[in-house]
Amino acid sequence: MIGFPAAPRMDIRFVRVRELVPDDQEILDVLVGTPAAEALHLMRSHSVDQLPVRTSHGHVVGVFSHRSLARGLPYVPGQNPLAAPVDDLVEDLTFVASSERMEKVLEPLATDNAVLVGDEERLLAVVTPADLNRFLWRRTQPFLLLRDIELGVRDLMSSCCAADDLATSITAALPADLEVAEPRLENLTWSQLTTVLLHDANFGGSSGTASGGTGGS
């Protein structure tokens, strides 16, 4: 089992909703009375899945989306649904404050595909699953990079040392380490691995040579 270095646990209780909002986000919305066809064209041209619908005074009356359109179609009989005003085809989404914990948006994002940040009178942002994914990727990327570095070091040490030589090097570097049941590479944590690699008796030896070091002057 690969031993990874101890890393601080990401506690989502201390991550706020505002951290999910892209810095360059501009809220795209439409006014009540806008034909559904016009709203769909706007969504397609800006690659968005939903549009907040507001009055001329800025009050949000709901959100128009492909889902809300599909759900509202049975209720606009006798006319072209694309000519219907968007305010007849909206759905209510969850509002959250920007200071709320991130966990508050997880369930609404799963069911509604979007969360509104702010309130009906002052819409600040729209958070989508894509925003959540980008946030989680930024948070986890350093740990994934560290994992790749560790795997590379393990492969390098395995390729340049025989199993018996590795066991000898591990024993020399960690003579009093009781946590290692057997002196094998796969039993070492990252900290133990670097200790073995940089130990005076090992550094510059076969692993150093494989890394580009030279044995002579």
N, C-alpha and C positions, 0 to 999 in steps of 0.2 A: 504493500500500500504506500502510495506516495505521501511523504510528510511535508505539508506546506507550513510556512512560517505563520506564527500567530498573527492574525489580522484583526483590526477593530471591527466589531460587529456593526453592520449598518442597521440601526434601529429606526424603522420608518416612523416611529412616534415623534421623532425630532426633525422630520423632513416636512416642510410646509408646502402647501399647494402652489404658492407663487414660484417655487423652484422648478415646477414642471412647465411653466409658461416660457416659450421661446422669446429671446430678447427682441427679435425682430418681428414679432407677431403684430399684425394689423387686423383689427376686427372687421370682417366683411359681413354686412347685414343688408336687409331690404326693408322698405317701408310697407306698412299695411296697404292693401290695395294693389300691390304689385302682382301682375299675372304670374301664374305658376310657370308658364313657358319661359318668361324672362328670368325668373329665379333659377330655373334649371340651367339655362344658358350661362348665367353668372357662376353657378357652381362648377359647371364643366370647364369654363375658361380659366378658373382659378384653382381647379383641382381640390375642391373642398366637398365635404359630404353633407354639410348642414349650414343653414343661414339663420341667425337670429332675426326675428321679425319685430320691428319696433314702430311706435307711433312717431308723429312729427315732433313730439316732446321728448323722445328718447326712451319711453317706457317699453320694455320688452314684453310682448304678448305671447310669445312662444317661439318655437324653432321649426323651420321648414326643412324637411330632408326627404330623401327618397323613400324612407320608411313612412314618414307622416303622409306623403303623397299617396302611397299605396293603401294606407289605412283609411284615408279620406275619400278615396275614389267612389265607394258605394254611396256616399252622402252628397254627391253632386250630380244627381241624375238630370237628364234632359239637357245637358249642355256639355260642351267640350271642356273636360277637366283641366286642360292646360290653360284655358282662359279664366279659370276660377282664381279669385284673389288668394294669395298665400295665407292670409289670416284665417281663411276657412279650412286650411289644410295643415295647421300647425299642431305640434305636440308639446307638452310641458317637459322640460328637462330639469335636473337638479341644480340648484344654485348653491355654491359654497363660498365661504370667505377665503381670501387669499392667505389668511393666517391659519386656516384649518390644517390639521395634520393630513399627510398624504393618504393615510388609510381611509379617510372620508370619501375619497373619489373612486376607490377600487371597485366597489359594487356598482355604482352608477355607470362607470365606464364600461363594465362588462355587460350591462343590460341595455344602455342607451347609446353607447359609442361616443358620448361626449358629455362634458360637464361645463356648466356656465360659472364663471368666477365673478363674484360681485352680487348684485341683486337686480330686481326688475327695473329700478330707477337708474342704476349705474353699472352697466356691464363692463367689466374690466378685461376679460379674456375668455377664450374657449379652449378647454383642455380636451385632447383626444387621446386614444390609446397610443398613437404614434408619438405624442409628446412624452407619455410615460415610458415608452420603449427607449426613446433617446436619452431620457434622464437616467434610466437604469444602466444603459450602455456606458454612459460617461462615468458612472459610479463604479462599475465593475471592470472596466477596461484595464486599469492598472494591475488588478489582481490576475487577470487572464494573461497579461504580458509577463508578469512574474512567474506564472505557471509555465509558460513557454520557455522562459530562460532556464528554469529549474530542469525541465525535461531535456533541454539541449545540453546542459552540464552533465546530467546523468548519462546521456547517450555518449557524450565525448569521453567520459571516464571509463565507461564500459568498453568502448571501442579501442582504447589505447592501453588497457591493462587486462591481464589475465585474471580470472576469478581469484586465484591464490594470491596474486600480487595485490589485488584490491583488498582482500581480507587482511593481509599484512599491514597495508597502509592504514586501514581503518583501526586496527588494533593499536598501531603505533600512535595514532592521533587521538584516540579515545580510550586509553587504557583503563580509566576509572569510570567510564560511562556505563552505568548499570541498566540504562534503558534500552540498549541494543542487545537483543537476545542472541543474535548471531551477527558476526562481522560481514554483513552483506549490504550491498548498495541500496537495495529496495527497502531495507529496514531503517534507513537513516532519514531523519527530518532534514529540512533545508539548512537549518543552523548547523547540524552535525555534518552535513555534506560539505558545506563551505569550510568547516574546521578541518576536515580531512584534506580537502583540496589545498588549503593554504598552510598546512602544517609544515614546519621546517624540513622534516625528513621526506616530505612528499613533493613540495613545491619545487618546480624546476626539474623534476624527475620525468617519468614517462608521460604524465599528464601535461607537464610544462612543455615537453618536446612536441606533443601532439597539438598544443595550442600555438606552436610557432617558435618556442624557445630553442636555443642551441645548446649543445652539450659542451662545446669547447670554445676557446677564444678565437 
